[in-house]
Amino acid sequence: MNWAKETNYIPPPAETVEELLSERRIGREAFAGSLNLSESQYNKFRAGDLPISKTMSVQLESIFGVSADFWLRLENQYRLWRQSK
């Protein structure tokens, strides 16, 4: 997505997750396994089609040290943006 063309774009939370995985050199398969996500579920998550649940937000907090509340807010912002499209 070209952010310059669409300044109101809100990326799916998975984009933030992918950046953190890269920074911390955590493999996608290991990460998906730690969340008990199948490959199909992980792909849906990456595409923005599998929302972050309360349980997943706590798991993300444990993995990345970023609050569960942050992940839920990020998810909520993304869902609201998607509804407005």
Order of alpha helices (4+ residues) and beta strands (2+ residues): alpha-alpha-alpha-alpha-alpha
